[in-house]
Amino acid sequence: MFQAIRAASVLEPVHHAPAPTLPPPAVLLPLAVPASLGSLLSSTQLASLGPRMNLTDFCSAYELSQILQSKLSDHGFTSSHSLRYVTVDDLQKVGLLCGELAELKDAVARWCGE
């Protein structure tokens, strides 16, 4: 009897189910950030900042309204270089109107030499 079992195991190879394959590791790609959440300055502008100016001189040089200057000042902006750290979303949250945001973007573009 044992010989029959041994003979059967020798003659019939045992087939194992193939090992499951794992999917390749996920590649983390940078998330696309909507423009409304992105920096006020583009990467090109960040690489070519204009001269450091106090807020009053910046607003005067780029013809920004007194109202816009006051809004920026009221929220702690004191110089042109501080604008590189703010997002469009931040500016909207502190109450900049669409037109004011457009004026500020235009001023920043001219300040960066575009």
C-alpha positions in Angstrom: 0.0 0.0 0.0 2.8 2.5 0.9 4.5 1.5 -2.3 1.5 2.4 -4.3 1.3 5.9 -2.6 5.0 6.4 -3.1 4.7 5.3 -6.8 1.8 7.7 -7.4 3.6 10.6 -5.9 6.7 9.9 -8.0 4.7 9.5 -11.2 2.4 12.5 -10.7 4.2 15.7 -10.0 2.4 18.1 -7.7 1.3 21.3 -9.4 1.1 24.4 -7.2 -0.9 27.4 -8.1 1.3 30.2 -9.4 2.3 32.7 -6.8 0.1 35.8 -7.1 1.9 38.7 -8.8 1.7 42.1 -7.2 1.1 45.2 -9.3 4.1 47.5 -9.7 4.4 50.1 -7.0 2.4 53.2 -7.6 4.3 56.2 -8.9 3.4 59.4 -7.1 3.0 62.2 -9.5 2.7 65.8 -8.4 -0.9 66.8 -8.1 -2.2 69.4 -10.5 -2.9 72.4 -8.4 -5.8 74.5 -9.7 -4.7 78.0 -10.6 -6.9 79.4 -7.9 -4.7 77.6 -5.3 -1.4 78.3 -6.9 1.2 81.0 -6.3 0.4 84.5 -7.4 3.7 84.4 -9.3 4.6 81.9 -12.0 7.8 79.9 -11.8 9.2 82.2 -14.5 8.3 85.3 -12.5 9.8 83.7 -9.3 13.1 83.3 -11.2 13.1 87.0 -12.3 11.8 89.1 -9.4 12.0 92.8 -9.8 13.8 95.1 -7.2 12.7 95.0 -3.6 10.2 97.8 -3.0 8.1 98.8 -0.1 4.4 98.3 -0.7 3.7 102.0 -1.1 6.4 102.4 -3.8 5.3 99.2 -5.5 1.7 100.2 -5.7 2.6 103.7 -6.9 5.1 102.4 -9.6 2.6 99.9 -11.0 -0.5 102.2 -10.6 -2.4 100.0 -8.2 -5.4 101.7 -6.5 -5.3 103.0 -2.9 -8.0 100.5 -2.0 -5.9 97.6 -3.2 -2.9 98.9 -1.5 -4.9 99.3 1.8 -6.2 95.7 1.5 -2.7 94.4 1.0 -1.3 96.5 3.9 -4.2 95.5 6.2 -3.2 91.9 5.7 0.4 92.4 6.5 2.1 92.9 3.2 5.0 95.4 3.5 7.1 94.8 0.4 7.0 93.5 -3.1 9.0 90.4 -2.3 6.5 89.2 0.2 4.1 88.7 -2.8 6.1 85.6 -3.9 4.8 83.7 -0.9 1.1 84.3 -1.3 -1.4 82.2 -3.3 -4.3 83.5 -5.3 -6.6 81.6 -3.0 -5.1 83.5 0.0 -5.8 86.8 -1.8 -9.4 85.9 -2.6 -10.0 84.8 1.0 -8.9 88.3 2.3 -11.3 89.9 0.0 -9.6 90.9 -3.2 -12.1 91.3 -6.0 -11.5 89.6 -9.4 -10.5 93.0 -11.0 -8.1 93.8 -8.1 -6.5 90.4 -8.5 -6.1 91.0 -12.2 -4.5 94.4 -11.6 -2.1 92.8 -9.1 -1.2 90.0 -11.5 -0.5 92.7 -14.2 1.6 94.7 -11.8 3.6 91.6 -10.8 4.1 90.6 -14.4 5.5 94.1 -15.2 7.6 94.1 -12.0 9.1 90.8 -13.1 10.0 92.2 -16.5 7.3 90.5 -18.7 
